[in-house]
C-alpha cells in the first residue's frame, strides 16, 4: 500500500477523540478560507460543487471526472486533510475501485461512498432510493479492497436507508460497512436526537453527523453532538449558502443603483487569495 500523508493526518486527528467541526468546501478558495480559519480538515461537498461548478442540483448530473478535477485543485490549495464526496462510486464495483484510487491520487485523505441508486440525490431532498443490501455491501467491499491494495485513503461509508426503510435498516447496513472495513460511518438524515443517539450507541468506531440548515436532522450544539458520540460534525452547505446570500444582497443593491456594503477591504481580499505570500516568494528570485 502506498502511503498517504493526508490520510495519516486525518486518522491521527480522529484518534484524539472528541468532536471535530468540519465546514465543507466547494472550491479551492473556500477550502483555503476554512484552513485560514483554523479548522483541522474539510469535506468537498457534492451538493456545493455541483451548484458552483455546473450550476445544477445535486441529482447525479455532475460526473466523476468533474468531481475529481475539482478535488485535485482543492487538495493542492491547502495543507489540511480533505474528504471527497465519491457519491455512489459512479458505477459498479470496478467503478468504485477506480473512484477510490482516483480520489487518493488527487490528494484526498478520505472518500465517501454511499448506497443510493444512481443517479443519486442530496440526502435531505425527496425522491432518493437505495440499492439492495448486497449491492451496498459490494460497493463498500470494493472501496476497502481498493484502499488496501493501492494507496492508503480512509473510507467513509454512507447509508441513506433511513428515508426509505427506517432507522433499523440504516443501522444494520452501517454495522456491516464497519465489519467490511470502513473507517468512518455515516447514517444520513436521522430525524431526531433520539435517532442520533441510537446511531452512536449501536455502531462502532467513528461516526459523522451531517448538519444541513433546514434539513431533516436537528442542528444540535457541538457539545451535544460530542456527548452523543459523534466524531465529526459536517456542515455541507453553510459556506455555500452564506456566499450565495451575500451575492444576492450585493446584486440587489447594485440593481437599485447602490454600492454593496459589508465588503472585504481590498487589502484583506488580496491577503486571503494569497497575494502577500506570492510577493514574498517573488522577492526570493529578484
Backbone as CSV, one residue per row, in Angstrom:
resi,resn,N_x,N_y,N_z,CA_x,CA_y,CA_z,C_x,C_y,C_z
1,UNK,0.837,-1.197,0.000,0.000,0.000,0.000,0.877,1.255,0.000
2,UNK,0.577,2.195,-0.881,1.304,3.457,-0.910,0.870,4.321,0.269
3,UNK,1.808,5.034,0.838,1.500,5.897,1.976,0.753,7.138,1.505
4,UNK,-0.018,7.715,2.407,-0.809,8.909,2.120,-0.733,9.785,3.362
5,UNK,0.118,10.796,3.311,0.351,11.655,4.469,-0.943,12.326,4.935
6,UNK,-1.780,12.719,3.989,-3.041,13.373,4.337,-3.960,12.415,5.088
7,UNK,-4.028,11.163,4.646,-4.830,10.163,5.348,-4.285,9.923,6.745
8,UNK,-2.964,9.888,6.884,-2.353,9.696,8.203,-2.722,10.841,9.142
9,UNK,-2.726,12.069,8.632,-3.073,13.216,9.478,-4.530,13.154,9.912
10,UNK,-5.410,12.766,8.988,-6.824,12.659,9.340,-7.030,11.563,10.382
11,UNK,-6.377,10.437,10.204,-6.502,9.338,11.155,-6.023,9.776,12.536
12,UNK,-4.927,10.511,12.592,-4.398,10.985,13.874,-5.367,11.961,14.545
13,UNK,-5.984,12.832,13.755,-6.965,13.763,14.307,-8.139,13.020,14.937
14,UNK,-8.666,12.035,14.241,-9.803,11.284,14.750,-9.419,10.478,15.992
15,UNK,-8.195,9.975,16.013,-7.739,9.175,17.148,-7.628,9.998,18.429
16,UNK,-7.566,11.304,18.309,-7.510,12.153,19.505,-8.814,12.129,20.292
17,UNK,-9.884,11.724,19.640,-11.185,11.686,20.297,-11.876,13.037,20.256
18,UNK,-13.083,13.088,20.813,-13.862,14.315,20.815,-14.515,14.587,19.475
19,UNK,-15.198,15.705,19.404,-15.894,16.115,18.184,-15.031,17.073,17.377
20,UNK,-14.977,16.858,16.070,-14.255,17.744,15.171,-15.264,18.419,14.245
21,UNK,-15.302,19.734,14.287,-16.239,20.512,13.472,-15.634,20.705,12.085
22,UNK,-16.426,20.422,11.060,-15.908,20.381,9.690,-16.789,21.194,8.738
23,UNK,-16.505,22.484,8.551,-17.173,23.218,7.467,-16.772,22.608,6.131
24,UNK,-17.688,22.562,5.195,-17.426,21.915,3.909,-17.156,22.943,2.824
25,UNK,-16.280,22.581,1.904,-15.848,23.488,0.844,-16.473,23.090,-0.483
26,UNK,-16.295,23.965,-1.472,-16.784,23.664,-2.818,-15.787,24.047,-3.896
27,UNK,-14.737,24.771,-3.524,-13.674,25.111,-4.468,-12.403,25.390,-3.679
28,UNK,-11.321,25.711,-4.393,-10.034,25.921,-3.742,-10.071,27.112,-2.791
29,UNK,-10.777,28.189,-3.161,-10.816,29.374,-2.312,-11.548,29.108,-0.998
30,UNK,-12.697,28.444,-1.078,-13.421,28.153,0.163,-12.614,27.209,1.048
31,UNK,-11.877,26.275,0.446,-11.024,25.388,1.243,-9.906,26.167,1.921
32,UNK,-9.297,27.121,1.195,-8.244,27.943,1.789,-8.779,28.742,2.967
33,UNK,-9.977,29.277,2.843,-10.543,30.074,3.923,-10.855,29.211,5.147
34,UNK,-11.279,27.978,4.916,-11.506,27.049,6.034,-10.193,26.789,6.763
35,UNK,-9.130,26.549,6.010,-7.828,26.338,6.640,-7.368,27.584,7.376
36,UNK,-7.510,28.757,6.762,-7.078,30.001,7.397,-7.850,30.287,8.676
37,UNK,-9.094,29.799,8.759,-9.902,29.999,9.960,-9.519,29.042,11.082
38,UNK,-8.637,28.085,10.798,-8.123,27.213,11.836,-8.784,25.862,11.963
39,UNK,-9.640,25.489,11.013,-10.276,24.171,11.082,-9.293,23.100,10.623
40,UNK,-9.298,21.926,11.272,-8.260,20.936,11.009,-8.439,20.120,9.735
41,UNK,-9.661,20.047,9.206,-9.888,19.356,7.940,-11.208,19.819,7.345
42,UNK,-11.471,19.409,6.103,-12.682,19.839,5.420,-13.204,18.706,4.534
43,UNK,-14.354,18.946,3.937,-15.039,17.967,3.103,-15.468,18.664,1.820
44,UNK,-15.210,18.063,0.680,-15.673,18.610,-0.589,-17.106,18.143,-0.812
45,UNK,-18.063,19.048,-0.634,-19.484,18.730,-0.724,-19.928,18.565,-2.173
46,UNK,-20.527,17.410,-2.482,-21.024,17.191,-3.833,-22.128,18.153,-4.213
47,UNK,-23.031,18.436,-3.271,-24.102,19.413,-3.499,-23.493,20.752,-3.890
48,UNK,-22.506,21.197,-3.091,-21.929,22.521,-3.304,-21.086,22.583,-4.573
49,UNK,-20.370,21.513,-4.887,-19.578,21.502,-6.118,-20.490,21.494,-7.339
50,UNK,-21.549,20.695,-7.296,-22.480,20.671,-8.423,-23.087,22.051,-8.652
51,UNK,-23.433,22.731,-7.566,-24.016,24.062,-7.688,-23.010,25.075,-8.222
52,UNK,-21.797,25.043,-7.693,-20.820,26.080,-8.035,-20.099,25.814,-9.351
53,UNK,-19.894,24.549,-9.692,-19.116,24.240,-10.901,-19.976,24.180,-12.146
54,UNK,-21.171,23.550,-12.061,-22.003,23.422,-13.268,-23.364,24.104,-13.116
55,UNK,-23.617,24.715,-11.952,-24.878,25.427,-11.757,-26.091,24.524,-11.815
56,UNK,-25.939,23.291,-11.322,-27.012,22.310,-11.386,-27.218,21.667,-10.013
57,UNK,-28.411,21.093,-9.773,-28.674,20.461,-8.481,-27.908,19.161,-8.314
58,UNK,-27.791,18.728,-7.059,-27.075,17.509,-6.721,-27.984,16.305,-6.966
59,UNK,-28.149,15.974,-8.244,-29.029,14.869,-8.647,-28.308,13.923,-9.605
60,UNK,-27.001,13.801,-9.445,-26.229,12.889,-10.277,-25.833,13.452,-11.623
61,UNK,-25.981,14.750,-11.828,-25.645,15.348,-13.113,-24.148,15.566,-13.286
62,UNK,-23.462,15.832,-12.196,-22.023,16.069,-12.294,-21.299,14.723,-12.379
63,UNK,-20.203,14.688,-13.119,-19.525,13.428,-13.412,-18.349,13.177,-12.474
64,UNK,-17.879,11.937,-12.510,-16.655,11.578,-11.785,-15.499,12.484,-12.192
65,UNK,-15.305,12.685,-13.496,-14.185,13.479,-13.964,-14.227,14.907,-13.445
66,UNK,-15.414,15.499,-13.428,-15.548,16.869,-12.927,-15.286,16.930,-11.424
67,UNK,-15.782,15.928,-10.695,-15.585,15.918,-9.243,-14.115,15.721,-8.872
68,UNK,-13.449,14.787,-9.504,-12.064,14.525,-9.137,-11.171,15.688,-9.573
69,UNK,-11.518,16.354,-10.669,-10.757,17.528,-11.100,-10.912,18.660,-10.093
70,UNK,-12.148,18.886,-9.622,-12.363,19.910,-8.601,-11.592,19.566,-7.336
71,UNK,-11.611,18.275,-6.972,-10.902,17.854,-5.773,-9.404,18.019,-5.868
72,UNK,-8.860,17.787,-7.045,-7.415,17.935,-7.230,-7.004,19.387,-6.967
73,UNK,-7.788,20.329,-7.451,-7.488,21.740,-7.214,-7.635,22.098,-5.729
74,UNK,-8.664,21.558,-5.090,-8.883,21.836,-3.671,-7.737,21.286,-2.832
75,UNK,-7.377,20.031,-3.053,-6.317,19.406,-2.259,-4.976,20.112,-2.456
76,UNK,-4.738,20.614,-3.668,-3.477,21.307,-3.942,-3.413,22.673,-3.271
77,UNK,-4.566,23.242,-2.923,-4.607,24.604,-2.384,-4.419,24.659,-0.876
78,UNK,-4.516,23.502,-0.183,-4.483,23.505,1.284,-3.535,22.431,1.809
79,UNK,-3.195,22.574,3.086,-2.360,21.587,3.763,-3.167,20.684,4.684
80,UNK,-4.424,21.032,4.943,-5.254,20.218,5.821,-5.849,19.039,5.048
81,UNK,-6.188,17.946,5.733,-6.818,16.818,5.041,-8.172,17.213,4.455
82,UNK,-8.493,16.625,3.311,-9.764,16.866,2.630,-10.460,15.528,2.400
83,UNK,-11.740,15.455,2.762,-12.567,14.288,2.467,-13.344,14.583,1.193
84,UNK,-13.395,13.628,0.273,-14.079,13.834,-1.000,-15.379,13.071,-1.085
85,UNK,-16.388,13.699,-1.641,-17.676,13.055,-1.882,-17.561,12.213,-3.148
86,UNK,-17.549,10.882,-2.968,-17.451,9.975,-4.110,-18.783,9.449,-4.579
87,UNK,-19.886,10.012,-4.057,-21.239,9.630,-4.460,-21.419,8.106,-4.420
88,UNK,-21.980,7.525,-5.451,-22.232,6.080,-5.485,-21.028,5.289,-6.000
89,UNK,-19.937,5.984,-6.279,-18.785,5.332,-6.900,-18.834,5.370,-8.415
90,UNK,-19.937,5.957,-8.955,-20.092,6.195,-10.395,-20.183,4.911,-11.223
91,UNK,-20.803,3.866,-10.659,-20.994,2.651,-11.444,-20.966,1.413,-10.584
92,UNK,-20.447,0.322,-11.135,-20.408,-0.937,-10.408,-19.182,-0.992,-9.494
93,UNK,-18.901,-2.187,-8.968,-17.804,-2.325,-8.021,-16.465,-1.906,-8.617
94,UNK,-16.251,-2.180,-9.888,-14.991,-1.782,-10.517,-14.903,-0.264,-10.660
95,UNK,-16.038,0.391,-10.918,-16.048,1.845,-10.929,-15.731,2.402,-9.546
96,UNK,-16.263,1.759,-8.516,-15.968,2.188,-7.146,-14.470,2.113,-6.884
97,UNK,-13.848,1.026,-7.297,-12.398,0.890,-7.111,-11.645,2.025,-7.819
98,UNK,-12.059,2.322,-9.034,-11.395,3.400,-9.785,-11.614,4.744,-9.096
99,UNK,-12.820,4.964,-8.583,-13.114,6.214,-7.887,-12.227,6.373,-6.656
100,UNK,-12.101,5.319,-5.872,-11.274,5.384,-4.664,-9.825,5.674,-5.024
101,UNK,-9.298,4.982,-6.008,-7.915,5.206,-6.412,-7.725,6.603,-6.995
102,UNK,-8.701,7.053,-7.791,-8.606,8.391,-8.371,-8.646,9.486,-7.331
103,UNK,-9.470,9.309,-6.320,-9.542,10.304,-5.254,-8.257,10.294,-4.421
104,UNK,-7.692,9.116,-4.188,-6.415,9.052,-3.472,-5.328,9.763,-4.270
105,UNK,-5.281,9.508,-5.573,-4.269,10.145,-6.417,-4.446,11.658,-6.491
106,UNK,-5.686,12.129,-6.333,-5.950,13.575,-6.357,-5.519,14.265,-5.073
107,UNK,-5.235,13.477,-4.022,-4.753,14.056,-2.774,-5.719,14.006,-1.618
108,UNK,-6.883,13.365,-1.801,-7.858,13.288,-0.716,-7.351,12.396,0.414
109,UNK,-7.767,12.732,1.637,-7.471,11.913,2.803,-8.493,10.804,2.969
110,UNK,-9.711,11.022,2.490,-10.799,10.052,2.621,-11.765,10.255,1.473
111,UNK,-12.531,9.202,1.178,-13.552,9.271,0.137,-14.849,8.697,0.696
112,UNK,-15.948,9.343,0.405,-17.253,8.855,0.845,-17.919,8.081,-0.283
113,UNK,-18.394,6.874,0.043,-19.141,6.032,-0.890,-20.496,5.730,-0.259
114,UNK,-21.574,5.883,-1.030,-22.923,5.736,-0.478,-23.706,4.648,-1.196
115,UNK,-24.888,4.339,-0.619,-25.693,3.226,-1.130,-26.953,3.668,-1.869
116,UNK,-26.989,4.893,-2.356,-28.147,5.327,-3.142,-28.136,4.679,-4.528
117,UNK,-29.324,4.608,-5.102,-29.457,4.231,-6.512,-28.943,5.395,-7.364
118,UNK,-28.181,5.091,-8.397,-27.719,6.135,-9.313,-28.810,6.440,-10.339
119,UNK,-28.990,7.711,-10.706,-28.303,8.884,-10.200,-28.775,9.252,-8.801
120,UNK,-27.800,9.572,-7.939,-28.116,9.870,-6.540,-28.744,11.260,-6.413
121,UNK,-29.219,11.541,-5.175,-29.784,12.846,-4.847,-29.206,13.318,-3.520
122,UNK,-29.280,14.613,-3.293,-28.904,15.149,-1.990,-29.666,14.404,-0.905
123,UNK,-28.995,14.063,0.194,-29.589,13.243,1.237,-30.737,13.866,1.987
124,UNK,-30.936,15.169,1.843,-32.023,15.841,2.550,-33.078,16.357,1.576
125,UNK,-33.150,15.745,0.403,-34.198,16.071,-0.561,-35.038,14.832,-0.825
126,UNK,-36.150,15.020,-1.475,-37.096,13.922,-1.685,-36.717,13.102,-2.924
127,UNK,-37.266,11.876,-2.953,-37.138,11.041,-4.136,-35.946,10.112,-4.150
128,UNK,-35.150,10.091,-3.091,-33.966,9.231,-3.114,-34.347,7.798,-2.761
129,UNK,-33.646,6.849,-3.343,-33.821,5.430,-3.056,-32.440,4.800,-2.904
130,UNK,-32.406,3.629,-2.260,-31.133,2.948,-2.055,-31.132,1.604,-2.770
131,UNK,-29.929,1.126,-3.052,-29.779,-0.180,-3.678,-30.037,-1.273,-2.646
132,UNK,-30.185,-2.504,-3.120,-30.340,-3.634,-2.212,-29.092,-3.796,-1.340
133,UNK,-29.290,-4.447,-0.204,-28.202,-4.604,0.756,-26.919,-5.136,0.116
134,UNK,-27.030,-6.222,-0.630,-25.828,-6.857,-1.160,-25.075,-5.951,-2.112
135,UNK,-25.807,-5.154,-2.889,-25.142,-4.197,-3.776,-24.423,-3.135,-2.943
136,UNK,-25.064,-2.672,-1.869,-24.419,-1.696,-0.989,-23.149,-2.274,-0.390
137,UNK,-23.220,-3.528,0.038,-22.053,-4.162,0.645,-20.936,-4.354,-0.383
138,UNK,-21.294,-4.681,-1.627,-20.274,-4.832,-2.675,-19.528,-3.518,-2.900
139,UNK,-20.257,-2.417,-2.868,-19.601,-1.118,-3.066,-18.561,-0.862,-1.975
140,UNK,-18.955,-1.082,-0.730,-18.025,-0.808,0.368,-16.864,-1.788,0.341
141,UNK,-17.147,-3.045,0.046,-16.068,-4.034,-0.062,-15.078,-3.624,-1.152
142,UNK,-15.576,-3.193,-2.292,-14.693,-2.763,-3.382,-13.862,-1.560,-2.959
143,UNK,-14.486,-0.613,-2.238,-13.757,0.569,-1.775,-12.647,0.184,-0.808
144,UNK,-12.957,-0.695,0.137,-11.968,-1.132,1.123,-10.828,-1.884,0.449
145,UNK,-11.151,-2.767,-0.496,-10.103,-3.524,-1.183,-9.233,-2.612,-2.045
146,UNK,-9.840,-1.589,-2.650,-9.049,-0.635,-3.423,-8.085,0.116,-2.513
147,UNK,-8.563,0.475,-1.320,-7.697,1.122,-0.325,-6.544,0.210,0.072
148,UNK,-6.866,-1.034,0.396,-5.861,-1.962,0.922,-4.847,-2.395,-0.124
149,UNK,-5.260,-2.392,-1.387,-4.378,-2.863,-2.446,-3.702,-1.726,-3.208
150,UNK,-4.050,-0.499,-2.871,-3.494,0.641,-3.599,-2.876,1.654,-2.669
151,UNK,-3.294,2.902,-2.805,-2.766,3.980,-1.974,-3.708,4.215,-0.817
152,UNK,-3.166,4.355,0.370,-3.964,4.492,1.580,-4.896,5.701,1.491
153,UNK,-6.164,5.489,1.820,-7.166,6.544,1.898,-8.272,6.021,2.803
154,UNK,-8.813,6.847,3.669,-9.880,6.404,4.556,-11.178,6.251,3.772
155,UNK,-11.975,5.262,4.153,-13.269,5.024,3.525,-14.378,5.491,4.468
156,UNK,-15.140,6.469,4.014,-16.311,6.966,4.731,-17.533,6.332,4.071
157,UNK,-18.164,5.391,4.764,-19.284,4.636,4.191,-20.604,5.235,4.656
158,UNK,-21.448,5.577,3.699,-22.710,6.276,3.983,-23.909,5.421,3.567
159,UNK,-24.935,5.454,4.399,-26.202,4.847,4.013,-27.331,5.872,4.101
160,UNK,-28.192,5.848,3.094,-29.387,6.690,3.055,-30.648,5.865,3.296
161,UNK,-30.495,4.684,3.877,-31.626,3.765,4.047,-32.679,4.274,5.026
162,UNK,-32.306,5.198,5.906,-33.280,5.717,6.889,-34.532,6.248,6.211
163,UNK,-34.380,6.931,5.098,-35.508,7.600,4.425,-36.536,6.599,3.919
164,UNK,-36.076,5.528,3.323,-36.967,4.590,2.632,-37.321,3.365,3.469
165,UNK,-36.380,2.934,4.327,-36.545,1.660,5.029,-36.521,1.771,6.550
166,UNK,-36.265,2.948,7.078,-36.264,3.117,8.520,-34.881,3.023,9.141
167,UNK,-34.810,3.417,10.412,-33.524,3.509,11.085,-32.901,2.143,11.348
168,UNK,-33.709,1.134,11.642,-33.161,-0.199,11.900,-32.340,-0.694,10.710
169,UNK,-32.884,-0.531,9.522,-32.175,-0.970,8.315,-30.909,-0.148,8.110
170,UNK,-30.984,1.163,8.356,-29.807,2.010,8.179,-28.693,1.595,9.131
171,UNK,-29.028,1.316,10.384,-28.018,0.898,11.362,-27.449,-0.462,10.992
172,UNK,-28.297,-1.382,10.530,-27.814,-2.704,10.131,-26.828,-2.596,8.968
173,UNK,-27.132,-1.738,7.999,-26.213,-1.560,6.868,-24.885,-0.957,7.336
174,UNK,-24.978,0.065,8.167,-23.755,0.720,8.630,-22.891,-0.232,9.450
175,UNK,-23.518,-1.090,10.255,-22.760,-2.073,11.027,-22.001,-3.020,10.101
176,UNK,-22.644,-3.417,9.021,-21.975,-4.283,8.050,-20.848,-3.538,7.339
177,UNK,-21.049,-2.249,7.046,-19.981,-1.447,6.449,-18.743,-1.470,7.346
178,UNK,-18.963,-1.323,8.660,-17.847,-1.341,9.606,-17.153,-2.693,9.585
179,UNK,-17.931,-3.769,9.554,-17.357,-5.110,9.525,-16.541,-5.347,8.261
180,UNK,-16.934,-4.694,7.177,-16.205,-4.829,5.912,-14.910,-4.024,5.902
181,UNK,-14.753,-3.105,6.858,-13.504,-2.367,6.962,-13.590,-0.873,6.743
182,UNK,-14.806,-0.318,6.680,-14.937,1.131,6.530,-14.346,1.836,7.747
183,UNK,-13.727,2.988,7.526,-13.061,3.722,8.602,-13.996,4.655,9.363
184,UNK,-14.973,5.230,8.665,-15.906,6.189,9.256,-17.303,5.817,8.777
185,UNK,-18.294,5.908,9.665,-19.673,5.561,9.322,-20.533,6.815,9.292
186,UNK,-21.488,6.814,8.360,-22.353,7.983,8.171,-23.753,7.494,7.842
187,UNK,-24.641,7.598,8.826,-26.059,7.324,8.609,-26.724,8.663,8.312
188,UNK,-27.152,8.833,7.078,-27.682,10.120,6.628,-29.107,10.342,7.109
189,UNK,-29.374,11.586,7.502,-30.703,12.139,7.762,-31.499,11.468,8.880
190,UNK,-30.890,11.222,10.061,-31.723,10.873,11.213,-32.642,12.044,11.541
191,UNK,-33.809,11.754,12.056,-34.835,12.790,12.165,-35.085,13.281,13.586
192,UNK,-34.294,12.842,14.547,-34.467,13.307,15.920,-33.174,13.071,16.686
193,UNK,-33.080,13.717,17.845,-31.932,13.490,18.708,-31.898,12.043,19.178
194,UNK,-33.078,11.462,19.431,-33.136,10.064,19.864,-32.539,9.144,18.802
195,UNK,-32.836,9.401,17.541,-32.257,8.584,16.472,-30.745,8.772,16.400
196,UNK,-30.278,9.986,16.599,-28.842,10.240,16.570,-28.137,9.500,17.714
197,UNK,-28.797,9.433,18.864,-28.233,8.693,20.000,-28.165,7.199,19.698
198,UNK,-29.177,6.662,19.052,-29.162,5.241,18.694,-28.008,4.928,17.749
199,UNK,-27.800,5.796,16.784,-26.724,5.583,15.809,-25.383,5.458,16.524
200,UNK,-25.109,6.366,17.439,-23.816,6.350,18.118,-23.717,5.222,19.138
201,UNK,-24.832,4.872,19.749,-24.804,3.811,20.757,-24.646,2.430,20.136
202,UNK,-25.194,2.236,18.938,-25.247,0.898,18.349,-24.187,0.630,17.292
203,UNK,-23.467,1.664,16.876,-22.462,1.474,15.832,-21.061,1.707,16.383
204,UNK,-20.063,0.970,15.881,-18.690,1.116,16.373,-17.949,2.239,15.657
205,UNK,-16.813,2.603,16.227,-15.874,3.469,15.530,-16.318,4.915,15.408
206,UNK,-15.763,5.567,14.395,-16.014,6.985,14.172,-17.326,7.180,13.407
207,UNK,-18.159,8.123,13.877,-19.420,8.441,13.216,-19.464,9.917,12.839
208,UNK,-20.075,10.187,11.698,-20.214,11.573,11.225,-21.680,11.998,11.256
209,UNK,-21.922,13.206,11.757,-23.239,13.827,11.691,-23.226,14.866,10.585
210,UNK,-24.282,14.892,9.769,-24.389,15.816,8.648,-25.456,16.850,8.981
211,UNK,-25.053,18.109,9.163,-25.953,19.150,9.649,-26.291,20.121,8.532
212,UNK,-27.498,19.972,7.988,-27.972,20.814,6.888,-29.030,21.768,7.418
213,UNK,-28.790,23.052,7.280,-29.771,24.036,7.720,-31.077,23.845,6.946
214,UNK,-32.177,23.609,7.672,-33.451,23.356,7.023,-33.655,21.916,6.612
215,UNK,-32.695,21.026,6.943,-32.785,19.619,6.578,-33.528,18.803,7.624
216,UNK,-33.398,17.480,7.518,-34.148,16.569,8.377,-33.533,16.384,9.756
217,UNK,-32.237,16.602,9.891,-31.533,16.308,11.133,-31.467,17.534,12.031
218,UNK,-31.763,17.382,13.329,-31.706,18.533,14.244,-30.304,19.138,14.298
219,UNK,-30.258,20.473,14.352,-28.974,21.172,14.455,-28.610,21.288,15.933
220,UNK,-28.056,20.239,16.487,-27.678,20.226,17.893,-26.392,21.019,18.104
221,UNK,-26.151,21.409,19.345,-24.918,22.117,19.672,-23.728,21.172,19.528
222,UNK,-22.550,21.761,19.416,-21.347,20.943,19.313,-21.165,20.080,20.553
223,UNK,-21.456,20.642,21.716,-21.307,19.866,22.943,-22.258,18.684,22.968
224,UNK,-23.493,18.897,22.518,-24.462,17.800,22.489,-24.017,16.715,21.521
225,UNK,-23.513,17.105,20.363,-23.043,16.117,19.387,-21.877,15.302,19.944
226,UNK,-20.979,15.972,20.646,-19.855,15.264,21.244,-20.326,14.317,22.339
227,UNK,-21.252,14.788,23.170,-21.764,13.945,24.250,-22.477,12.707,23.699
228,UNK,-23.166,12.865,22.578,-23.862,11.732,21.962,-22.868,10.702,21.432
229,UNK,-21.715,11.182,20.947,-20.697,10.253,20.484,-20.234,10.442,19.058
230,UNK,-20.610,11.540,18.420,-20.138,11.786,17.055,-18.685,12.264,17.072
231,UNK,-17.939,11.876,16.048,-16.554,12.306,15.898,-16.422,13.502,14.961
232,UNK,-17.355,13.612,14.004,-17.299,14.680,13.004,-18.671,15.333,12.902
233,UNK,-18.688,16.654,12.905,-19.896,17.418,12.624,-19.664,18.150,11.311
234,UNK,-20.313,17.677,10.249,-20.121,18.246,8.918,-21.219,19.260,8.614
235,UNK,-20.826,20.398,8.060,-21.760,21.449,7.659,-21.603,21.656,6.155
236,UNK,-22.336,20.886,5.342,-22.055,20.825,3.901,-22.451,22.062,3.117
237,UNK,-23.433,22.827,3.609,-23.963,23.927,2.795,-23.838,25.293,3.459
238,UNK,-23.285,25.359,4.653,-23.252,26.623,5.393,-22.473,27.694,4.636
239,UNK,-21.296,27.355,4.136,-20.495,28.353,3.431,-21.098,28.704,2.083
240,UNK,-21.582,27.711,1.355,-22.219,27.991,0.065,-23.434,28.893,0.250
241,UNK,-24.265,28.581,1.236,-25.454,29.391,1.483,-25.087,30.807,1.899
242,UNK,-24.065,30.933,2.749,-23.618,32.266,3.173,-23.117,33.074,1.989
243,UNK,-22.332,32.432,1.129,-21.787,33.126,-0.035,-22.897,33.530,-1.005
244,UNK,-23.855,32.637,-1.229,-24.954,32.950,-2.145,-25.810,34.084,-1.601
245,UNK,-26.061,34.073,-0.293,-26.874,35.152,0.288,-26.152,36.488,0.172
246,UNK,-24.833,36.488,0.400,-24.067,37.726,0.278,-24.094,38.236,-1.164
247,UNK,-23.988,37.329,-2.139,-24.040,37.746,-3.545,-25.428,38.248,-3.915
248,UNK,-26.469,37.585,-3.413,-27.835,38.070,-3.647,-28.001,39.499,-3.145
249,UNK,-27.510,39.749,-1.921,-27.632,41.082,-1.329,-26.883,42.121,-2.143
250,UNK,-25.655,41.775,-2.576,-24.870,42.712,-3.374,-25.543,43.007,-4.711
251,UNK,-26.092,41.990,-5.348,-26.755,42.181,-6.635,-28.027,43.025,-6.489
252,UNK,-28.764,42.795,-5.409,-29.966,43.595,-5.168,-29.613,45.062,-5.007
253,UNK,-28.550,45.339,-4.271,-28.148,46.731,-4.065,-27.680,47.362,-5.373
254,UNK,-26.924,46.619,-6.174,-26.469,47.151,-7.455,-27.635,47.390,-8.400
255,UNK,-28.645,46.505,-8.339,-29.841,46.688,-9.159,-30.586,47.968,-8.782
256,UNK,-30.471,48.358,-7.506,-31.133,49.568,-7.011,-30.265,50.814,-7.175
257,UNK,-29.106,50.660,-7.788,-28.241,51.798,-8.024,-27.357,52.149,-6.843
258,UNK,-27.253,51.243,-5.868,-26.408,51.485,-4.704,-25.203,50.562,-4.754
259,UNK,-24.154,50.941,-3.990,-22.970,50.094,-3.948,-23.100,49.131,-2.784
260,UNK,-22.735,47.869,-2.991,-22.855,46.873,-1.914,-22.085,47.269,-0.664
261,UNK,-22.619,46.888,0.466,-21.990,47.138,1.762,-21.371,45.841,2.278
262,UNK,-20.697,45.933,3.409,-20.112,44.773,4.095,-19.150,43.998,3.211
263,UNK,-18.358,44.728,2.440,-17.348,44.082,1.610,-16.038,43.947,2.368
264,UNK,-15.236,42.960,1.993,-13.873,42.892,2.483,-13.083,44.069,1.935
265,UNK,-12.106,44.530,2.701,-11.198,45.529,2.144,-10.384,44.879,1.032
266,UNK,-9.907,45.686,0.113,-9.095,45.138,-0.977,-7.832,44.479,-0.426
267,UNK,-7.291,45.082,0.659,-6.104,44.516,1.293,-6.394,43.114,1.838
268,UNK,-7.545,42.949,2.526,-7.913,41.652,3.078,-8.216,40.646,1.971
269,UNK,-8.864,41.095,0.929,-9.156,40.228,-0.210,-7.867,39.683,-0.811
270,UNK,-6.896,40.559,-0.998,-5.605,40.120,-1.550,-4.917,39.125,-0.630
271,UNK,-4.980,39.387,0.671,-4.306,38.503,1.624,-4.901,37.097,1.595
272,UNK,-6.226,37.008,1.596,-6.886,35.705,1.621,-6.571,34.908,0.363
273,UNK,-6.599,35.573,-0.772,-6.330,34.884,-2.040,-4.884,34.414,-2.115
274,UNK,-3.958,35.177,-1.484,-2.574,34.732,-1.461,-1.575,35.676,-2.092
275,UNK,-1.963,36.917,-2.349,-1.030,37.850,-2.971,0.181,38.120,-2.088
276,UNK,-0.028,38.262,-0.777,1.095,38.561,0.123,2.125,37.443,0.083
277,UNK,1.652,36.197,0.113,2.573,35.068,0.032,3.298,35.050,-1.307
278,UNK,2.556,35.366,-2.357,3.165,35.393,-3.692,4.275,36.436,-3.753
279,UNK,4.029,37.631,-3.225,5.032,38.697,-3.277,6.270,38.328,-2.471
280,UNK,6.078,37.674,-1.312,7.230,37.247,-0.517,8.074,36.232,-1.295
281,UNK,7.416,35.289,-1.916,8.138,34.290,-2.693,8.798,34.922,-3.922
282,UNK,8.122,35.877,-4.545,8.673,36.560,-5.710,9.968,37.248,-5.379
283,UNK,10.046,37.781,-4.145,11.236,38.511,-3.747,12.479,37.639,-3.682
284,UNK,12.285,36.328,-3.519,13.438,35.424,-3.466,14.161,35.325,-4.794
285,UNK,13.500,35.683,-5.879,14.063,35.447,-7.208,14.350,36.740,-7.958
286,UNK,14.349,37.852,-7.255,14.687,39.105,-7.910,16.194,39.219,-8.077
